[in-house]
Amino acid sequence: MDISYIINELGEEREHYFNAVAPPIIQTSNFASRTVEDLRQKMLQEPEATLYTRGNNPTVTMLEMKIAALEGAEHAIAFGSGMAAVSAAVLSQLGAGDHVVSVQKPYSWTNALMQKFLPRFGVDVTMVDGTAAANYRNAIRPNTKILYLESPNSYTFELQDIEAVVAIAKEHGLVTIIDNSFASPINQNPIAMGVDIVVHSATKYIGGHSDTMGGIVCGRREVVNKIFVSEFMPLGAVLSPHDAWLLLRGLRTLPVRMARVAETTRQVVAWLEGQPKVEQVLFPFLPSHPQYELAKKQLRNNTGQFSILLKTDDIGKVELFCNSLQHFLMAASWGGHESLIFPLAASYAPGKLKPKLPFNLVRFYIGLEDAEYLIRDIEQALEKI
Ligand SMILES: *Cc1c(COP(=O)(O)O)cnc(C)c1O
């Protein structure tokens, strides 16, 4: 399917709503049936019938259809946040006594799910360095159920060789789940590489305007429908019709934004690489990066996230650099119109456990501003240190 078709036409039934170009927000909790037979049929088709908005709602369904198609998946369910999608996907494959092998350093709350939440229910998790697929194989136990990927992973952007991990999972009859938020459905489609379940934080690139939260789970119809009954309906992390509508609006410009962000980010990174006060730029699309070839193989293009290590052992200088930036907001998240930084230095506090990542690491997200405008800002902040 053409991306242009998916974004502009798929799932839009304009003749049903006055040929309005923008879809309606079906802001209702409930849907009525005319006859007992009508209701009976809907209940029989529950995972795909429109009965109650915690299950299905036409505005949300339109979003699910489009993202499933962008990912090359049979089906999708939208959730109220990315974490709701990650948790539902992971829980759907587990029972007490099972074991998960996860990439190390995933998104922070995925890490909490793996290390704190799952053990409460008798599930063991082994976190592995995902840069060598063999580390996944070596961690497999008789009770392993899931190989969990996030490629590239958060903050340091190491890649996992998706096809190699899938091959290991297939040998052992395991389910693969990948968090594909980093790449967006435009730049990486893991289902074509054999992954079973793809999850996204739609809050990031899909929404794209820093005004909505959402998540999505994509996979085979049978797998997604099982999640519908076993996790989605009982846990109730529903996406509101209005938020689905905002995410649909974000989708309209997703390819354009991804292309713009990719280009600007390459310019900013190229400039940063030559800076004497920058020790290292962590960005898989640099030819000097050890996983450059794999990045080019798995991803269609770079995105807007990278990190730098400032060349200093003085946390005060890191703080001065960050505080001096005028055009980067200091905030979590990424994927919106606005450029952001997230300094690891903020995780360093007296009396707190020392974080695993160094204090001179600053994560960047490049938004839709001009490259020169952002480079000039970084330049003046570097001059201050
Ligand atoms: C933000 C993020 C999430 C969580 O998504 P929310 O929408 O904030 O719940 C999950 N994975 C990754 C990689 C993220 O960056």
The ligand as a MOL file (V3000), in Angstrom:
LIG
                    3D

  0  0  0     0  0            999 V3000
M  V30 BEGIN CTAB
M  V30 COUNTS 15 15 0 0 0
M  V30 BEGIN ATOM
M  V30 1 C 8.0870 7.7670 25.4550 0
M  V30 2 C 8.4110 6.3660 25.1990 0
M  V30 3 C 7.5750 5.3350 25.6540 0
M  V30 4 C 6.3720 5.5990 26.5070 0
M  V30 5 O 5.3800 6.2610 25.8150 0
M  V30 6 P 4.2730 7.1680 26.5400 0
M  V30 7 O 3.3970 7.5580 25.4240 0
M  V30 8 O 5.0240 8.2930 27.1880 0
M  V30 9 O 3.6040 6.3010 27.5630 0
M  V30 10 C 7.8990 4.0400 25.3270 0
M  V30 11 N 8.9950 3.7690 24.5980 0
M  V30 12 C 9.8240 4.7180 24.1600 0
M  V30 13 C 11.0120 4.3300 23.3400 0
M  V30 14 C 9.5640 6.0450 24.4400 0
M  V30 15 O 10.4150 6.9870 24.0190 0
M  V30 END ATOM
M  V30 BEGIN BOND
M  V30 1 1 1 2
M  V30 2 1 2 3
M  V30 3 2 2 14
M  V30 4 1 3 4
M  V30 5 2 3 10
M  V30 6 1 4 5
M  V30 7 1 5 6
M  V30 8 2 6 7
M  V30 9 1 6 8
M  V30 10 1 6 9
M  V30 11 1 10 11
M  V30 12 2 11 12
M  V30 13 1 12 13
M  V30 14 1 12 14
M  V30 15 1 14 15
M  V30 END BOND
M  V30 END CTAB
M  END
